[in-house]
Amino acid sequence: MFSLLKIISFLLGHMPLGLVHILGRVFGRLIYKYDKKRRKITLDNIDRAYRDELTQEKKQEIAQKVFVNLAKMFFEFTRIPWLNQKSFIKLVKVHGTENLAKALEKKKGVILCTGHFGNWELFGASFGHIGFKLDVVARELDSPVLEQFVKWVRTRSGNVIISKNRAMRKLMRRLADNGIVTILLDQNVALAEGVFVDFFSVPACTNKGPALLAATTGAAVVPAFIIRHGSGYRLEIQKELELTFTGDRERDALENTARCTKAIEDIVRKHPEQWFWVHRRWKTRPPQTGQPI
């Protein structure tokens, strides 16, 4: 089965990019039309985030584009293992590598702060193509065959995948070796794992692990995102975040998680159609508020 998935990936991954975008638009619009459950989650999330800032028509337009972006991502995922340096340079324009290099000069490692934005699978592969190998924290898939295939795709550019369930010690070792670790920080977590910080002015339970990791290791935290731009992408590596270290572990975790989340919100506000709105970002609620939303 794994071999069959590789063959399918080869065939789909070598389609002309123009055809990929056409198929993405067609399938994305069809899924938006017929997947009522995920369409509702998406529209509810956009409505909660923007409230009266946007018209209903604009919210629906963004929602449909979200599904189109995800459909394009599916086809583009099959291209990732077959990218060489020439095809990568043609597909992705890179900005801000000096920010990453400067952060690495401290010799305490770098935590990339990012989210499910643009094409986050291509995001990871891009760093390998520009000479920076990543350790990426990811949840293992339920299907062993799909897990094997996805892991194969994700590691083709030299990255290492670390299981979310056994991450902290491995991440600390990698940072001690001045490595670069990546944690996607924009999904809902359980109350025990996170802190509540504002995301679009609504409290969202957010993984405090990266903030605690930075406090423990002294690693730099650098926001980075890959943005769909025309027929290609722009990889944007921003300047290191200024973090707060007062000695109050929980207070610092709250403040620094809020700063990382603000960086994610800023990029989503610029390109809302490229974020993963189909996820129930505000599912976990503060105890006093009662039911999930």
GIWOUR-V897923 format. One record per residue. N is the residue number from 1. RES is the residue in one letter. SS is DSSP state (H for helix, E for strand, - for the rest). PSI is psi in radians with two decimals (none if undefined). BURIAL is # if it has 24 or more other ideal C-beta (glycine too) atoms within 12 Angstrom, else .. Layout:
n={N/N}
res={RES/RES}
ss={SS/SS}
psi={PSI/PSI}
burial={BURIAL/BURIAL}
//
This chain:
n={1/2/3/4/5/6/7/8/9/10/11/12/13/14/15/16/17/18/19/20/21/22/23/24/25/26/27/28/29/30/31/32/33/34/35/36/37/38/39/40/41/42/43/44/45/46/47/48/49/50/51/52/53/54/55/56/57/58/59/60/61/62/63/64/65/66/67/68/69/70/71/72/73/74/75/76/77/78/79/80/81/82/83/84/85/86/87/88/89/90/91/92/93/94/95/96/97/98/99/100/101/102/103/104/105/106/107/108/109/110/111/112/113/114/115/116/117/118/119/120/121/122/123/124/125/126/127/128/129/130/131/132/133/134/135/136/137/138/139/140/141/142/143/144/145/146/147/148/149/150/151/152/153/154/155/156/157/158/159/160/161/162/163/164/165/166/167/168/169/170/171/172/173/174/175/176/177/178/179/180/181/182/183/184/185/186/187/188/189/190/191/192/193/194/195/196/197/198/199/200/201/202/203/204/205/206/207/208/209/210/211/212/213/214/215/216/217/218/219/220/221/222/223/224/225/226/227/228/229/230/231/232/233/234/235/236/237/238/239/240/241/242/243/244/245/246/247/248/249/250/251/252/253/254/255/256/257/258/259/260/261/262/263/264/265/266/267/268/269/270/271/272/273/274/275/276/277/278/279/280/281/282/283/284/285/286/287/288/289/290/291/292/293}
res={M/F/S/L/L/K/I/I/S/F/L/L/G/H/M/P/L/G/L/V/H/I/L/G/R/V/F/G/R/L/I/Y/K/Y/D/K/K/R/R/K/I/T/L/D/N/I/D/R/A/Y/R/D/E/L/T/Q/E/K/K/Q/E/I/A/Q/K/V/F/V/N/L/A/K/M/F/F/E/F/T/R/I/P/W/L/N/Q/K/S/F/I/K/L/V/K/V/H/G/T/E/N/L/A/K/A/L/E/K/K/K/G/V/I/L/C/T/G/H/F/G/N/W/E/L/F/G/A/S/F/G/H/I/G/F/K/L/D/V/V/A/R/E/L/D/S/P/V/L/E/Q/F/V/K/W/V/R/T/R/S/G/N/V/I/I/S/K/N/R/A/M/R/K/L/M/R/R/L/A/D/N/G/I/V/T/I/L/L/D/Q/N/V/A/L/A/E/G/V/F/V/D/F/F/S/V/P/A/C/T/N/K/G/P/A/L/L/A/A/T/T/G/A/A/V/V/P/A/F/I/I/R/H/G/S/G/Y/R/L/E/I/Q/K/E/L/E/L/T/F/T/G/D/R/E/R/D/A/L/E/N/T/A/R/C/T/K/A/I/E/D/I/V/R/K/H/P/E/Q/W/F/W/V/H/R/R/W/K/T/R/P/P/Q/T/G/Q/P/I}
ss={-/H/H/H/H/H/H/H/H/H/H/H/H/-/-/-/H/H/H/H/H/H/H/H/H/H/H/H/H/H/H/H/H/H/-/H/H/H/H/H/H/H/H/H/H/H/H/H/H/H/-/-/-/-/-/H/H/H/H/H/H/H/H/H/H/H/H/H/H/H/H/H/H/H/H/H/H/H/H/H/-/-/-/-/H/H/H/H/H/H/H/E/E/E/E/-/H/H/H/H/H/H/H/H/-/-/-/-/-/E/E/E/E/E/-/-/E/-/-/H/H/H/H/H/H/H/H/H/H/-/-/-/-/E/E/E/E/E/-/-/-/-/-/H/H/H/H/H/H/H/H/H/H/H/-/-/-/-/-/E/E/E/E/H/H/H/-/H/H/H/H/H/H/H/H/H/-/-/-/E/E/E/E/E/-/-/-/-/-/-/H/H/H/E/E/E/E/E/E/-/-/E/E/E/E/E/E/-/H/H/H/H/H/H/H/H/H/-/-/E/E/E/E/E/E/E/E/E/E/-/-/E/E/E/E/E/E/E/E/E/-/-/-/-/-/-/-/-/H/H/H/H/H/H/H/H/H/H/H/H/H/H/H/H/H/H/H/H/H/H/-/H/H/H/E/-/-/-/-/-/-/-/-/-/-/-/H/H/H/-/-/-/-}
psi={-0.69/-0.75/-0.67/-0.73/-0.64/-0.68/-0.79/-0.74/-0.71/-0.78/-0.86/-0.62/-0.20/0.19/2.63/2.49/-0.60/-0.68/-0.67/-0.78/-0.63/-0.83/-0.67/-0.76/-0.77/-0.91/-0.67/-0.77/-0.62/-0.76/-0.71/-0.68/-0.69/-0.33/1.45/-0.63/-0.90/-0.54/-0.73/-0.77/-0.77/-0.85/-0.67/-0.76/-0.78/-0.70/-0.71/-0.65/-0.75/-0.34/-2.03/0.11/-0.50/2.67/2.82/-0.62/-0.73/-0.69/-0.72/-0.63/-0.78/-0.79/-0.78/-0.69/-0.53/-0.79/-0.63/-0.75/-0.74/-0.66/-0.72/-0.69/-0.69/-0.85/-0.65/-0.50/-0.63/-0.27/-0.43/-0.80/-0.25/0.07/2.31/-3.13/-0.66/-0.81/-0.55/-0.82/-0.61/-0.55/-0.66/2.19/2.22/2.31/2.31/0.30/-0.45/-0.51/-0.69/-0.75/-0.70/-0.71/-0.63/-0.36/-0.35/-0.26/0.47/0.21/2.95/2.36/2.03/2.15/2.00/-3.03/-3.05/1.41/2.54/-2.08/1.55/-0.37/-0.72/-0.54/-0.91/-0.78/-0.55/-0.66/-0.63/-0.64/-0.32/0.22/0.24/1.90/2.45/2.63/2.03/2.20/2.20/2.59/2.38/2.45/2.72/-0.58/2.09/-0.64/-0.82/-0.66/-0.75/-0.76/-0.84/-0.72/-0.67/-0.78/-0.81/-0.40/0.04/-0.50/0.14/-0.01/2.80/2.35/2.26/2.21/2.37/-0.55/-0.28/0.78/-0.73/-0.87/-0.71/-0.70/-0.71/-0.69/-0.73/-0.70/-0.64/-0.47/0.23/0.65/3.10/2.14/2.62/2.21/2.14/2.12/0.34/0.32/2.69/2.45/2.91/2.77/-0.68/-0.39/-0.28/-3.11/2.72/2.05/2.73/2.31/1.95/0.71/0.26/2.21/2.24/2.25/2.06/2.43/2.10/-0.02/-0.85/-0.69/-0.74/-0.66/-0.74/-0.70/-0.65/-0.68/-0.35/0.19/2.58/2.56/2.09/2.03/2.45/2.49/2.67/2.18/2.21/2.24/1.84/-2.24/0.04/-2.64/2.76/2.07/2.03/1.95/2.00/3.08/2.67/2.41/2.51/2.06/2.83/2.23/1.67/-0.18/-0.27/1.75/-0.85/-0.70/-0.75/-0.69/-0.72/-0.86/-0.76/-0.55/-0.66/-0.67/-0.70/-0.74/-0.64/-0.68/-0.67/-0.77/-0.70/-0.75/-0.60/-0.68/-0.56/-0.60/1.18/-0.48/-0.16/0.08/2.82/1.22/-0.19/-0.11/2.46/1.41/-0.54/0.50/-0.87/2.26/2.66/2.49/-0.62/-0.24/-0.24/-2.18/2.63/2.78/none}
burial={././././#/./././#/././#/#/./././#/././#/#/./#/#/././#/#/#/./#/#/./././././#/#/./#/#/#/#/#/#/#/#/#/#/././././././././#/#/./#/#/#/#/#/#/#/#/#/#/#/#/#/#/#/#/#/#/#/#/#/#/././././#/././#/#/./#/./#/#/./#/#/././#/#/./././#/#/#/#/#/#/#/#/#/#/#/#/#/#/#/#/#/#/#/#/#/#/#/./#/#/#/#/#/#/#/././././././././././#/#/#/#/#/#/#/#/#/./#/#/#/#/././././#/#/././#/#/./#/#/././#/#/#/#/#/#/#/#/#/#/#/#/./././#/#/#/#/#/./#/#/./#/#/#/#/#/#/#/#/#/#/#/#/#/#/#/#/./#/#/#/#/#/#/#/#/#/#/./././#/#/#/#/#/#/#/./#/#/./#/././././././././#/#/#/#/#/#/#/#/#/#/#/#/#/#/#/#/#/././#/#/#/#/#/#/#/#/#/#/#/#/#/#/././././././././.}
//
